[in-house]
Amino acid sequence: MVLETLNPLRYITSLVPDTMPVATVPILILMCFLFLIWNHEGTSSVPGPGYCMGIGPLISHGRFLWMGVGNACNYYNKAYGEFVRVWISGEETFIISK
């Protein structure tokens, strides 16, 4: 009897109604579907770092601020080739070098 009163699952199950799991499944499926649509982008023929929900532009802009323009351009040219698409200040920028 003492163990039943100290059981935390007893309090949790009394707070959550039985219909909660049934209602959350369609909501989770809808959220996953919207996430996939939001994350989908047309593939570009120009090589460069991916967009990945805005993380790619933040990383490439940070690299330009941290390394400087010359070193960052050399890094991207070694990684992706002589024609590269990056983001600087949130705008798509092309680096052309040989």
C-alpha positions in Angstrom: 0.0 0.0 0.0 2.8 2.4 0.8 4.5 1.5 -2.5 1.4 2.3 -4.4 1.1 5.8 -3.0 4.7 6.5 -3.7 4.6 5.3 -7.3 5.1 8.4 -9.6 3.4 6.7 -12.6 0.1 6.8 -10.7 0.2 10.6 -10.6 1.4 10.9 -14.2 -1.3 8.6 -15.6 -4.0 10.4 -13.7 -2.9 13.7 -15.2 -2.7 12.5 -18.9 -6.1 11.5 -20.3 -6.4 8.3 -22.4 -7.1 10.2 -25.6 -3.8 12.1 -25.5 -1.6 9.4 -27.4 -4.3 9.1 -30.1 -4.4 12.9 -30.7 -0.6 13.3 -30.7 0.1 10.8 -33.5 -1.5 12.8 -36.3 0.0 16.0 -34.9 3.5 14.4 -34.9 3.0 13.1 -38.5 1.8 16.5 -39.6 4.8 18.2 -38.0 7.3 15.7 -39.6 5.6 16.3 -43.0 5.8 20.1 -42.7 9.5 19.8 -41.5 10.3 17.8 -44.7 8.6 20.3 -46.9 10.3 23.2 -45.2 13.7 21.5 -45.4 13.3 20.5 -49.0 15.2 22.6 -51.5 16.0 22.3 -55.2 19.4 20.9 -55.7 21.8 23.4 -57.3 24.3 22.5 -60.0 26.9 24.7 -58.3 28.9 22.9 -55.6 29.1 24.3 -52.1 27.9 23.8 -48.6 24.3 22.7 -48.2 21.6 25.0 -46.9 20.3 22.6 -44.1 17.6 24.8 -42.5 19.8 27.9 -42.6 22.7 26.4 -40.7 24.9 26.3 -43.9 24.7 30.0 -44.5 25.5 30.7 -40.8 28.6 28.4 -41.0 29.9 29.8 -44.2 29.4 33.4 -43.1 31.1 32.6 -39.8 34.0 31.0 -41.6 34.5 34.2 -43.7 34.4 36.3 -40.5 36.7 34.0 -38.6 39.3 33.1 -41.3 39.1 36.2 -43.5 38.1 36.4 -47.1 41.3 35.0 -48.6 41.7 32.0 -46.4 38.0 31.1 -46.5 38.1 31.3 -50.3 41.1 29.0 -50.4 39.3 26.6 -48.0 36.2 26.4 -50.1 38.2 26.1 -53.3 40.1 23.1 -51.9 36.9 21.5 -50.6 34.5 22.1 -53.6 36.6 23.2 -56.7 37.1 26.4 -58.5 33.4 27.5 -58.8 31.7 27.5 -55.4 28.4 28.8 -54.0 28.6 30.2 -50.4 26.5 32.6 -48.3 27.9 35.9 -47.1 25.6 38.1 -44.9 22.7 35.8 -45.8 23.1 36.3 -49.6 24.2 33.6 -52.0 27.7 34.4 -53.3 29.7 32.7 -56.0 33.5 32.3 -55.6 35.2 31.9 -59.0 39.0 31.2 -58.9 41.6 29.1 -60.4 
